[in-house]
């Protein structure tokens, strides 16, 4: 039955501000209000001494129900909680009880209410609250339902009458491949929710010393449920250094922003478990209510996300009586939850593990039909084609990109490279042309003293950004000494924010060239490699933010390691890992970011080929690839009598000896290679066991530290109790002495009183006897007179 609009009322509780609270920078405050089983909550605010809530909470009911609640004196209970966003732990710090009869249609000034059962004994927190009745002419539902004030202004619950937050459940649409949340006739917007597990640390703390793992090598994995779909990542075996590829699980959602906000606020938190077989070693909860706390405006502009490390808590910590670990030793997992409109694209902002290449991250798309995950490997393309250059629909290519793409047509992929173009060229000092135009029958002579070098550079990550806004970062550099002036650029642009480290995609590049060693050293010492940091903007011109100077001569000072080339020859490798700062391109030249990179120089020895012929056929694989034609000297054969060294027998014997020597070298190289492989395996096994022992020692030290703190606390309590007992015993002795003295005094007084009473009695008896004697004498005298 639908009641008249004039009978509909709203009980509005205005939670305005607080005062006299302690400052807790790592916590937030939440006020939950409850009326007749219907509970509402404010948005989290900073835990300062004067928190600003500025929130209205409203319940809808008719006049009959209001009259009934007033007769029953139904209270409105407000509870204040302190929430830790990292561990999601809630602490009840007090409550306030409001009388429903105080709500009147005439507005009254808000009042300050102190928190009852205050958990801060040194403070007296108060909250300013106003209670009022308002007419609700838009409400048409006769049922008693609670709702928050912001949605009641013509949004969720007024658009869909009778919509209960608890009744909103995702419904799978198998044909179109999405989950429907909310009424199908109104919800027509499409969203994508993705969950990424990026990294994990200190996982060995979750395994108690008494737990027995399987005899075989145990496998660990993370598990969570996303809209009813069970998701697990790829299993890993090492808890100390968990090495797993970051995986993203995504689901398509059809709904509206307002219904999603109500649904996320009503849903429980996303639970993520670390499992070993069927057992859960620890879990954490990721709150989803904060995704849409700012309403539609934020998600329309850019994706909303909840990202960061979350502490894993062992199951039944209280029952197992496990000690609380310090924060730096607590097991954590890096989680990113992103909600966006389907037209947008984004990537997780959590910095990935340094041991994992970002190009090798996996993406899991949840299949709505089967509820399983389909894994697809994201791999970068090594050879950018002209079609790839023109197929981008999201980013507009700038002049610098177009220029670099023109030169990339003359590159070829290098075998074994991770990603990015690998230029194969000859350096300018020996006169090799780097032009991409075809050259027919062009011969280039290489000096006999030239060495075959391979120089590779890997621009790994950017961190420590000091710019006041997020940037879409690309790096650009060129070094003509390697044979080409074409600029090398990273792609695609990645978003970099403050206080985070971002790994760069397609940032590895290698150059093969021939030059003399002294020319290489002179150039590396004289010319640094300049790496430019560009901000790529879709609406404006690209902005040069800073320049980093990479001193290539540092690789020449690093330690040389020996390895075997493709033909079994002995080669040398030098590697250098460093970090350098970007200095501002304009202004004072201050630091704006840090670049982490690795450079490697490989020396393959003398160039055996003395001529390089560039023919038309080289255009098939790119102008930068040249065919090597061996240079041979003509043999002189006299007609008269051949010399002994020119006979076939001598050549056969010489060839046999050379073959024996070559086989010996190959055998020796194979032995050395096997020895190096075995030594490396032993070193890796030793390092692994050393890390395990070190982690075990750290874990034991942490447990002993916690036990030592507990023991120290117990000793302090015992000492305090001993002092209290000693003081009480001293007080007891003093009271005993006082009582003994008082008893003796009272006994003495009693004896004195008894003695005086006896003396008085004896004196009184003497007086009575003397009186009797006198009376007898008077009697006798009177008898005589008679």
VOGU-3710 file (C-alpha; in Angstrom, 3 decimals, decimal comma):
1> xxxxxxxxxx> 0,000/0,000/0,000  1,397/3,380/-1,004  0,972/6,155/1,545  0,469/9,820/0,803  3,574/11,877/0,032  2,814/14,286/2,869  3,163/11,448/5,397  6,726/10,606/4,356  9,465/11,907/6,667  13,223/11,770/6,892
11> xxxxxxxxxx> 15,119/11,555/10,162  18,340/13,422/9,342  21,374/13,158/11,631  24,062/15,708/10,730  27,549/14,647/11,855  29,453/17,915/11,493  32,824/17,996/13,261  34,758/16,854/16,311  37,092/18,323/18,891  39,522/17,242/21,627
21> xxxxxxxxxx> 40,616/14,158/19,637  44,243/12,936/19,713  46,274/13,115/16,515  46,896/9,732/14,828  48,358/10,353/11,357  48,137/6,711/10,195  44,435/6,296/11,092  41,078/7,596/9,857  37,802/8,167/11,694  34,409/6,693/10,772
31> xxxxxxxxxx> 31,064/7,308/12,513  28,416/4,592/12,152  24,795/5,365/13,057  22,196/2,675/13,718  18,410/3,016/13,997  16,167/-0,037/14,382  18,737/-2,350/12,754  19,426/-0,049/9,763  23,065/1,128/9,807  24,704/4,031/7,938
41> xxxxxxxxxx> 28,283/5,312/8,015  30,190/8,494/7,185  33,126/8,684/4,801  36,570/8,153/6,384  38,236/11,402/7,519  41,698/12,135/8,886  42,262/11,374/12,564  43,197/14,897/13,668  42,396/16,834/16,803  39,465/18,507/15,001
51> xxxxxxxxxx> 38,120/16,051/12,377  35,698/17,417/9,768  32,937/14,857/9,040  30,379/17,168/7,323  28,013/14,278/6,552  24,255/13,830/6,771  22,753/10,396/7,490  19,026/9,952/6,793  16,369/7,311/7,532  13,001/7,266/5,732
61> xxxxxxxxxx> 9,740/6,417/7,470  6,121/7,541/7,766  4,440/9,371/10,629  2,846/6,210/12,007  6,183/4,447/12,284  7,747/7,587/13,788  5,000/7,707/16,417  5,558/4,042/17,222  9,321/4,536/17,614  8,741/7,535/19,889
71> xxxxxxxxxx> 6,403/5,509/22,091  9,018/2,747/22,317  11,781/5,351/22,896  13,898/3,832/20,113  17,448/5,274/20,396  19,817/6,326/17,618  23,243/4,913/18,478  26,362/6,453/16,933  29,652/4,551/17,207  33,021/6,148/16,404
81> xxxxxxxxxx> 35,763/3,899/15,001  39,476/4,490/14,340  40,454/2,605/11,161  43,966/1,617/10,058  43,914/1,664/6,209  46,975/-0,605/5,962  45,823/-3,495/8,148  42,051/-2,670/7,949  41,849/-3,000/11,747  38,981/-1,128/13,419
91> xxxxxxxxxx> 39,103/0,191/16,978  35,941/1,308/18,757  36,817/4,544/20,563  33,371/5,485/21,927  29,673/5,898/21,239  26,820/8,438/21,505  23,115/7,704/22,116  20,545/10,169/20,697  16,910/10,368/21,742  14,542/10,059/18,774
101> xxxxxxxxxx> 12,086/12,367/20,520  14,599/15,207/20,141  14,058/15,179/16,356  11,598/17,961/15,500  10,456/19,450/12,204  11,667/22,805/13,407  15,406/22,945/12,919  17,526/23,342/16,022  21,150/24,311/16,472  23,540/21,342/16,604
111> xxxxxxxxxx> 24,925/20,312/19,985  28,228/18,905/21,202  27,988/15,343/22,520  30,864/13,707/24,457  31,898/10,158/23,542  30,814/7,579/26,085  33,183/4,702/27,010  36,015/6,844/25,679  39,163/4,845/24,776  41,379/7,924/25,080
121> xxxxxxxxxx> 41,646/8,465/28,849  43,794/11,607/28,532  41,371/13,243/26,102  37,661/14,044/26,146  36,517/13,823/22,497  33,248/15,475/21,477  31,256/15,441/18,211  28,880/18,172/17,019  25,596/16,529/15,952  22,283/17,889/14,763
131> xxxxxxxxxx> 18,984/15,934/14,620  16,001/17,093/12,529  12,869/15,903/10,718  12,413/16,751/7,047  9,557/16,245/4,589  10,295/13,776/1,797  7,840/14,414/-1,008  9,767/12,283/-3,521  9,661/9,031/-1,548  6,868/6,662/-2,603
141> xxxxxxxxxx> 7,785/3,490/-0,744  5,820/2,616/2,394  8,510/0,329/3,807  10,898/1,568/6,456  14,337/1,826/4,818  17,529/3,639/5,697  19,525/5,618/3,179  22,357/8,112/3,135  21,840/11,777/2,511  23,874/12,257/-0,730
151> xxxxxxxxxx> 21,959/9,590/-2,728  18,599/10,940/-1,646  19,091/14,117/-3,691  17,647/12,621/-6,858  20,176/9,821/-7,488  20,190/6,142/-6,624  17,358/5,309/-4,297  14,978/7,925/-5,683  15,605/6,782/-9,269  14,892/3,145/-8,346
161> xxxxxxxxxx> 12,106/2,977/-5,714  12,349/0,047/-3,361  15,999/-0,697/-4,095  17,583/-2,381/-1,076  21,416/-2,332/-0,976  21,434/-5,888/0,361  19,374/-7,085/-2,612  21,883/-5,822/-5,229  23,708/-8,876/-6,548  25,701/-9,356/-9,765
171> xxxxxxxxxx> 23,807/-11,376/-12,384  25,815/-13,104/-15,119  24,852/-12,412/-18,734  26,539/-15,262/-20,603  25,539/-14,143/-24,097  27,076/-10,659/-23,949  29,805/-11,512/-21,444  29,246/-9,165/-18,477  27,809/-9,038/-14,947  24,616/-6,999/-14,467
181> xxxxxxxxxx> 24,488/-5,034/-11,177  21,236/-3,185/-10,570  17,978/-2,903/-12,595  18,647/-3,853/-16,226  16,250/-1,258/-17,635  18,162/1,657/-16,046  21,792/0,471/-15,825  23,336/0,779/-19,288  26,902/1,944/-18,537  29,774/-0,530/-18,923
191> xxxxxxxxxx> 32,693/-0,738/-16,503  35,773/-2,910/-16,044  36,987/-3,945/-12,587  40,483/-5,421/-12,448  42,505/-6,881/-9,578  46,295/-7,176/-9,840  48,590/-9,022/-7,423  51,976/-7,443/-8,108  54,441/-8,572/-5,439  54,821/-10,119/-1,989
201> xxxxxxxxxx> 57,396/-9,825/0,807  58,308/-11,611/4,069  55,998/-14,549/3,319  58,164/-16,941/5,351  56,787/-15,302/8,529  53,414/-16,957/7,823  54,774/-20,491/8,184  55,016/-21,428/11,887  57,928/-23,534/13,054  55,577/-26,366/14,049
211> xxxxxxxxxx> 53,867/-26,617/10,636  54,990/-29,487/8,427  55,019/-28,762/4,700  54,605/-31,506/2,044  57,606/-33,725/1,391  57,738/-32,711/-2,227  58,565/-29,144/-3,200  55,516/-27,186/-1,933  53,688/-24,801/-4,242  52,183/-21,548/-2,982
221> xxxxxxxxxx> 49,618/-19,336/-4,687  47,255/-16,427/-4,003  43,493/-16,981/-4,158  40,530/-14,580/-4,142  36,957/-14,439/-5,426  35,913/-11,647/-7,820  32,138/-11,378/-8,349  31,765/-15,110/-7,717  34,716/-16,111/-9,939  37,546/-17,975/-8,197
231> xxxxxxxxxx> 40,934/-16,570/-9,244  44,391/-17,998/-8,489  47,761/-16,812/-9,729  50,561/-18,960/-11,056  52,069/-21,051/-8,211  55,569/-20,352/-6,920  57,872/-22,416/-4,717  60,166/-19,923/-2,962  58,614/-18,100/-0,001  61,757/-16,159/0,829
241> xxxxxxxxxx> 62,076/-14,599/-2,627  58,618/-15,078/-4,201  59,111/-14,934/-7,944  55,774/-14,841/-9,743  54,548/-12,856/-12,691  52,107/-10,047/-11,849  48,672/-11,071/-13,064  45,581/-8,998/-13,635  42,050/-10,465/-13,443  39,293/-8,340/-14,996
251> xxxxxxxxxx> 35,495/-8,527/-15,171  33,074/-6,488/-17,267  30,200/-4,867/-15,363  27,020/-3,250/-16,617  25,569/-0,798/-14,112  25,597/2,896/-13,125  27,958/4,812/-10,876  25,307/5,324/-8,182  24,257/1,673/-8,017  27,904/0,583/-8,004
261> xxxxxxxxxx> 28,588/2,925/-5,101  25,740/1,397/-3,074  26,825/-2,136/-4,059  30,477/-1,612/-3,102  29,505/-0,060/0,249  27,216/-3,001/1,057  29,628/-5,732/-0,025  32,207/-7,314/2,257  35,855/-6,639/1,642  37,889/-8,470/-0,992
271> xxxxxxxxxx> 39,686/-11,298/0,811  43,004/-12,495/-0,604  44,493/-15,736/0,768  48,000/-17,170/0,503  47,430/-20,902/0,096  49,539/-24,034/0,157  47,382/-26,825/-1,197  44,070/-26,675/0,688  45,448/-24,683/3,636  45,371/-20,896/4,004
281> xxxxxxxxxx> 48,609/-19,605/5,503  47,389/-16,012/5,794  44,856/-13,569/4,429  44,205/-9,867/4,051  41,156/-7,736/3,292  41,008/-4,969/0,689  38,128/-2,509/1,343  36,172/-1,747/-1,836  33,934/0,985/-0,408  36,592/3,654/-1,062
291> xxxxxxxxxx> 36,601/3,189/-4,845  33,636/5,494/-5,491  33,751/7,703/-2,419  33,899/10,882/-4,556  30,983/10,018/-6,843  30,704/10,134/-10,613  33,064/13,037/-11,351  36,300/11,230/-10,569  35,573/8,031/-12,495  34,439/10,037/-15,526
301> xxxxxxxxxx> 37,812/11,788/-15,658  40,147/8,858/-14,925  40,032/5,353/-13,430  39,678/5,043/-9,654  41,988/2,688/-7,798  42,903/1,265/-4,405  46,570/0,294/-4,440  49,265/-0,476/-1,924  50,792/-3,166/0,287  48,423/-5,034/2,623
311> xxxxxxxxxx> 49,540/-7,026/5,678  48,797/-10,760/5,612  47,467/-12,085/8,930  47,752/-15,796/9,865  44,456/-17,576/10,572  43,450/-17,798/14,238  46,337/-15,649/15,471  44,714/-15,438/18,912  44,273/-19,215/19,183  47,827/-19,909/18,070
321> xxxxxxxxxx> 49,142/-17,246/20,485  51,451/-15,856/17,815  53,452/-12,749/18,720  52,804/-9,495/16,892  55,615/-8,852/14,386  57,072/-5,411/13,669  55,840/-3,644/10,541  59,146/-4,010/8,678  59,049/-7,809/9,159  55,314/-8,287/8,594
331> xxxxxxxxxx> 54,301/-10,336/5,510  52,695/-8,119/2,868  51,156/-8,467/-0,585  50,922/-5,675/-3,166  47,378/-5,393/-4,533  45,848/-3,012/-7,074  42,058/-2,772/-7,550  41,052/-0,517/-10,464  37,540/0,445/-11,570  37,107/2,308/-14,852
341> xxxxxxxxxx> 34,708/2,871/-17,646  35,131/0,345/-20,443  36,363/2,987/-22,903  39,401/3,799/-20,722  42,638/1,845/-20,480  45,018/1,840/-17,566  47,774/-0,102/-15,901  48,486/-0,734/-12,205  50,527/1,947/-10,506  52,140/-0,436/-8,026
351> xxxxxxxxxx> 55,850/-0,807/-8,786  56,524/-4,383/-9,890  59,127/-6,616/-8,352  62,592/-5,788/-9,620  63,162/-9,428/-10,481  60,203/-9,493/-12,874  60,268/-7,914/-16,323  57,198/-5,716/-16,840  56,852/-6,917/-20,430  56,322/-10,445/-19,147
361> xxxxxxxxxx> 53,372/-9,598/-16,908  50,289/-11,695/-17,490  46,752/-10,518/-17,881  43,829/-12,684/-16,852  40,412/-11,939/-18,322  37,574/-13,605/-16,458  35,308/-15,463/-18,839  31,701/-14,815/-17,765  30,540/-18,026/-19,420  32,680/-20,480/-17,510
371> xxxxxxxxxx> 33,869/-18,405/-14,606  37,470/-19,437/-15,308  40,442/-17,351/-16,268  42,011/-17,106/-19,662  45,678/-16,139/-19,519  47,264/-14,278/-22,329  50,936/-13,366/-22,402  51,765/-9,738/-23,138  54,849/-9,687/-25,314  56,436/-6,698/-26,921
381> xxxxxxxxxx> 57,032/-6,678/-30,661  60,683/-6,585/-31,510  60,333/-5,264/-35,074  57,994/-2,291/-35,415  56,401/-2,230/-38,860  54,840/0,634/-40,728  51,376/-0,734/-40,003  52,158/-0,867/-36,284  53,327/2,720/-36,387  50,051/3,944/-37,859
391> xxxxxxxxxx> 47,634/1,678/-35,932  47,580/3,587/-32,642  44,146/5,092/-32,055  44,713/6,467/-28,586  47,960/8,425/-28,856  48,809/11,021/-31,474  52,372/10,589/-32,703  54,578/13,587/-32,159  57,286/14,826/-34,472  60,026/13,127/-32,476
401> xxxxxxxxxx> 58,180/9,789/-32,578  57,654/9,978/-36,335  61,306/10,745/-36,814  62,397/7,799/-34,678  59,965/5,464/-36,393  61,452/6,307/-39,768  64,851/5,212/-38,565  63,509/2,075/-36,893  62,787/0,651/-40,339  66,536/0,012/-40,589
411> xxxxxxxxxx> 66,758/-2,193/-37,480  66,588/-5,913/-36,962  65,866/-7,950/-33,823  68,808/-9,383/-31,999  68,563/-12,995/-30,965  67,953/-13,348/-27,269  66,955/-9,726/-26,685  64,080/-9,123/-24,335  62,347/-6,266/-26,100  62,901/-3,150/-28,144
421> xxxxxxxxxx> 64,782/-2,531/-31,414  68,364/-3,810/-31,754  70,377/-1,773/-34,218  73,013/-3,658/-36,194  75,425/-1,085/-37,591  79,047/-0,176/-38,093  80,525/2,829/-36,277  81,442/6,028/-37,981  85,167/5,895/-37,045  85,755/3,153/-39,613
431> xxxxxxxxxx> 83,657/4,814/-42,256  80,609/2,538/-42,376  77,550/4,252/-43,800  74,432/4,151/-41,584  72,032/5,329/-44,271  68,867/3,301/-44,775  69,001/3,776/-48,583  69,986/0,674/-50,560  73,588/0,585/-51,786  74,561/-1,882/-54,468
441> xxxxxxxxxx> 77,970/-3,531/-54,533  79,444/-1,137/-51,946  82,573/-2,528/-50,234  83,803/-1,286/-46,893  87,232/-2,315/-45,652  87,641/-2,851/-41,894  91,122/-2,215/-40,424  92,864/-5,402/-39,203  93,120/-4,096/-35,599  89,352/-3,631/-35,246
451> xxxxxxxxxx> 87,412/-5,620/-32,660  83,822/-6,802/-32,883  81,922/-5,134/-30,012  78,329/-5,415/-28,804  77,055/-2,622/-26,547  73,646/-3,030/-24,863  71,735/-0,627/-22,656  68,675/-1,395/-20,523  66,803/1,612/-19,097  65,073/-0,205/-16,262
461> xxxxxxxxxx> 63,018/2,117/-14,058  62,252/5,680/-12,963  61,673/6,597/-9,326  61,779/9,596/-6,978  59,738/11,946/-9,188  59,842/15,529/-7,909  57,378/17,037/-10,410  54,082/18,213/-8,941  51,897/16,373/-11,477  51,737/12,822/-12,943
471> xxxxxxxxxx> 53,637/12,508/-16,216  53,332/10,228/-19,233  56,986/9,351/-19,501  59,026/8,413/-22,569  62,826/8,317/-22,753  64,777/9,322/-25,867  68,483/9,109/-26,703  70,908/8,755/-29,617  74,658/8,001/-29,898  76,065/8,422/-33,441
481> xxxxxxxxxx> 79,254/6,535/-32,530  77,262/3,284/-32,706  76,601/3,870/-36,397  73,245/5,648/-36,516  71,997/9,063/-35,474  68,416/7,797/-35,277  66,913/8,455/-31,841  65,903/5,448/-29,737  62,670/5,862/-27,734  60,828/3,790/-25,144
491> xxxxxxxxxx> 57,210/2,979/-25,863  54,410/3,074/-24,922  54,373/6,065/-22,516  54,054/5,061/-18,875  52,464/7,087/-16,096  54,812/8,103/-13,275  53,682/9,592/-9,977  55,403/10,706/-6,798  56,761/8,161/-4,292  56,669/5,243/-6,703
501> xxxxxxxxxx> 58,978/3,291/-9,009  57,830/2,479/-12,541  59,548/-0,014/-14,839  59,929/1,038/-18,461  58,618/-1,126/-21,321  60,626/-1,775/-24,503  63,704/-0,115/-23,050  66,393/-2,649/-24,024  68,573/-1,925/-27,051  71,833/-3,487/-28,312
511> xxxxxxxxxx> 74,321/-2,289/-30,946  76,796/-4,470/-32,861  79,724/-2,592/-34,382  83,425/-2,843/-35,173  86,063/-0,367/-34,068  89,488/-0,214/-32,494  89,652/-0,472/-28,673  91,489/2,820/-28,161  88,871/4,666/-30,228  86,128/3,061/-28,124
521> xxxxxxxxxx> 87,801/4,109/-24,857  88,473/7,624/-26,096  84,857/8,098/-27,222  83,351/6,658/-24,026  85,516/8,880/-21,820  84,871/11,965/-23,948  81,181/11,719/-24,888  78,487/10,798/-22,318  75,153/9,363/-23,434  72,385/11,945/-22,966
531> xxxxxxxxxx> 68,950/10,463/-22,092  66,032/12,876/-22,388  62,900/12,623/-20,211  59,805/13,698/-22,161  56,235/14,227/-20,960  53,837/13,103/-23,690  50,562/15,024/-23,621  47,625/14,100/-25,871  46,329/17,670/-26,062  49,545/19,694/-26,051
541> xxxxxxxxxx> 53,047/19,542/-27,467  55,544/17,135/-25,900  57,447/18,680/-22,997  61,143/18,053/-22,307  61,417/17,751/-18,514  65,037/16,786/-17,921  68,246/15,224/-19,173  70,381/12,468/-17,603  74,088/12,065/-18,406  75,178/8,411/-18,569
551> xxxxxxxxxx> 78,958/8,085/-18,288  79,658/5,097/-20,543  83,282/4,903/-19,418  82,096/3,378/-16,125  81,538/0,062/-17,887  85,239/-0,017/-18,867  86,231/0,075/-15,175  83,999/-2,874/-14,216  85,252/-6,427/-13,810  85,746/-8,518/-16,941
561> xxxxxxxxxx> 84,101/-11,917/-17,162  84,959/-14,547/-19,745  82,412/-16,407/-21,853  82,355/-18,489/-25,019  81,088/-17,084/-28,278  78,895/-18,784/-30,823  81,867/-20,451/-32,542  83,566/-21,492/-29,327  85,961/-18,520/-29,245  86,832/-16,775/-25,996
571> xxxxxxxxxx> 85,010/-13,455/-25,426  84,893/-10,877/-22,642  81,948/-9,160/-21,027  81,750/-6,086/-18,729  78,523/-5,078/-16,987  77,649/-1,978/-14,971  74,430/-1,321/-12,990  73,971/2,272/-11,849  71,454/4,990/-11,095  71,677/8,584/-12,332
581> xxxxxxxxxx> 69,527/11,659/-11,748  67,581/13,643/-14,322  68,335/17,362/-14,088  65,740/19,898/-15,118  66,125/21,016/-18,723  65,012/24,548/-17,848  65,649/26,550/-14,722  68,121/25,862/-11,937  69,030/22,353/-13,091  67,690/20,672/-9,965
591> xxxxxxxxxx> 67,015/16,929/-9,686  63,561/15,842/-10,881  63,837/12,007/-10,959  66,236/9,047/-10,733  66,941/6,601/-13,576  68,109/3,029/-12,945  69,915/1,421/-15,859  72,307/-1,367/-16,831  74,934/-1,247/-19,591  76,948/-4,188/-20,975
601> xxxxxxxxxx> 79,954/-4,225/-23,292  80,919/-7,490/-25,002  84,230/-7,896/-26,861  84,198/-10,728/-29,408  87,844/-10,199/-30,355  89,392/-9,315/-33,690  87,106/-9,053/-36,694  87,896/-12,047/-38,900  86,086/-10,598/-41,915  88,062/-7,842/-43,596
611> xxxxxxxxxx> 85,396/-6,734/-46,060  81,710/-5,882/-45,725  79,670/-5,961/-48,918  76,277/-4,233/-48,921  74,102/-5,607/-51,728  70,496/-5,154/-52,785  69,470/-8,358/-51,040  70,130/-6,686/-47,682  66,933/-4,714/-48,112  64,888/-7,824/-47,400
621> xxxxxxxxxx> 65,795/-7,821/-43,727  66,446/-4,108/-43,276  69,125/-1,722/-44,410  70,986/-2,028/-41,122  71,851/-5,716/-41,691  74,958/-6,331/-43,822  76,378/-9,541/-45,198  80,019/-10,316/-44,424  82,149/-11,700/-47,276  85,465/-13,227/-46,167
631> xxxxxxxxxx> 88,563/-11,692/-47,649  90,930/-14,285/-49,160  94,384/-13,916/-50,662  94,998/-15,513/-54,138  97,342/-18,455/-54,206  100,439/-18,449/-56,459  101,008/-21,841/-58,225  104,201/-21,980/-60,380  104,142/-24,168/-63,458  107,633/-25,620/-63,044
641> xxxxxxxxxx> 107,931/-27,369/-59,713  105,691/-26,819/-56,747  107,237/-25,920/-53,442  107,036/-28,520/-50,626  104,608/-26,403/-48,665  102,275/-26,293/-51,674  101,937/-30,042/-52,113  98,668/-31,803/-51,336  100,304/-34,065/-48,748  101,683/-31,129/-46,784
651> xxxxxxxxxx> 98,316/-29,358/-46,922  96,510/-32,513/-45,757  98,926/-32,947/-42,837  98,647/-29,252/-41,972  94,860/-29,431/-42,136  94,867/-32,520/-39,894  97,082/-30,811/-37,299  94,918/-27,709/-37,388  91,820/-29,887/-37,015  93,375/-31,622/-33,983
661> xxxxxxxxxx> 94,291/-28,308/-32,423  90,803/-26,966/-33,088  89,214/-30,078/-31,554  91,443/-29,717/-28,502  90,394/-26,083/-28,146  86,734/-27,024/-28,562  87,065/-29,828/-25,990  88,875/-27,506/-23,570  86,228/-24,821/-24,085  83,468/-27,355/-23,465
671> xxxxxxxxxx> 85,152/-28,479/-20,258  85,526/-24,888/-19,135  81,901/-24,189/-20,034  80,716/-27,223/-18,056  82,932/-26,185/-15,168  81,466/-22,675/-15,239  77,918/-24,108/-15,380  78,591/-26,399/-12,423  80,288/-23,637/-10,455  77,414/-21,300/-11,192
681> xxxxxxxxxx> 74,878/-23,940/-10,120  76,832/-24,542/-6,904  77,046/-20,797/-6,281  73,313/-20,369/-6,880  72,506/-23,293/-4,580  74,837/-21,890/-1,931  73,269/-18,432/-2,236  69,782/-19,932/-2,035  70,613/-21,911/1,107  72,402/-18,905/2,551
691> xxxxxxxxxx> 69,286/-16,778/1,946  67,117/-19,454/3,557  69,378/-19,610/6,597  69,479/-15,838/6,796  65,685/-15,598/6,562  65,326/-18,313/9,218  67,759/-16,473/11,480  65,873/-13,210/10,937  62,613/-14,922/11,749  64,036/-16,480/14,920
701> xxxxxxxxxx> 65,625/-13,167/15,926  62,286/-11,403/15,434  60,504/-14,048/17,529  63,203/-13,846/20,214  62,962/-10,052/20,233  59,218/-10,267/20,743  59,669/-12,863/23,497  62,404/-10,743/25,072  60,058/-7,741/25,109  57,364/-9,864/26,717
711> xxxxxxxxxx> 59,882/-11,173/29,274  61,089/-7,651/30,024  57,495/-6,546/30,478  56,849/-9,498/32,801  59,999/-8,705/34,797  58,930/-5,077/35,089  55,508/-6,174/36,291  57,082/-8,553/38,820  59,431/-5,853/40,037  56,547/-3,448/40,371
721> xxxxxxxxxx> 54,493/-6,046/42,221  57,441/-6,851/44,497  57,805/-3,181/45,350  54,087/-2,992/46,026  54,281/-6,067/48,287  57,284/-4,645/50,123  55,475/-1,370/50,650  52,353/-3,185/51,827  54,420/-5,327/54,207  56,146/-2,245/55,620
731> xxxxxxxxxx> 52,801/-0,591/56,099  51,499/-3,739/57,804  54,481/-3,809/60,185  53,950/-0,151/60,995  50,251/-0,667/61,676  51,088/-3,730/63,777  53,547/-1,740/65,867  51,051/1,063/66,342  48,366/-1,413/67,397  50,787/-3,095/69,814
741> xxxxxxxxxx> 51,737/0,230/71,386  48,130/1,298/71,613  47,269/-2,052/73,197  50,005/-1,596/75,792  48,828/1,927/76,511  45,271/0,796/76,937  46,398/-2,063/79,220  48,408/0,327/81,370  45,467/2,721/81,595  43,205/-0,183/82,506
751> xxxxxxxxxx> 45,597/-1,350/85,249  45,878/2,179/86,645  42,132/2,505/86,648  41,786/-0,856/88,401  44,365/0,099/91,008  42,635/3,419/91,703  39,281/1,689/91,920  40,689/-0,800/94,488  42,210/2,001/96,520  38,936/3,905/96,461
761> xxxxxxxxxx> 37,063/0,764/97,491  39,472/0,080/100,380  39,203/3,693/101,511  35,440/3,549/101,302  35,429/0,337/103,364  37,589/1,994/106,017  35,201/4,932/106,189  32,216/2,609/106,496  33,961/0,647/109,250  34,811/3,814/111,101
771> xxxxxxxxxx> 31,191/4,947/110,777  29,988/1,562/112,102  32,408/1,770/114,979  31,241/5,252/115,816  27,615/4,161/115,672  28,319/1,235/117,992  30,018/3,572/120,430  27,043/5,947/120,293  24,719/2,979/120,858  26,685/1,803/123,811
781> xxxxxx> 26,760/5,262/125,309  23,029/5,662/124,802  22,425/2,302/126,512  24,395/3,477/129,448  22,426/6,664/129,671  19,156/4,801/129,559
//
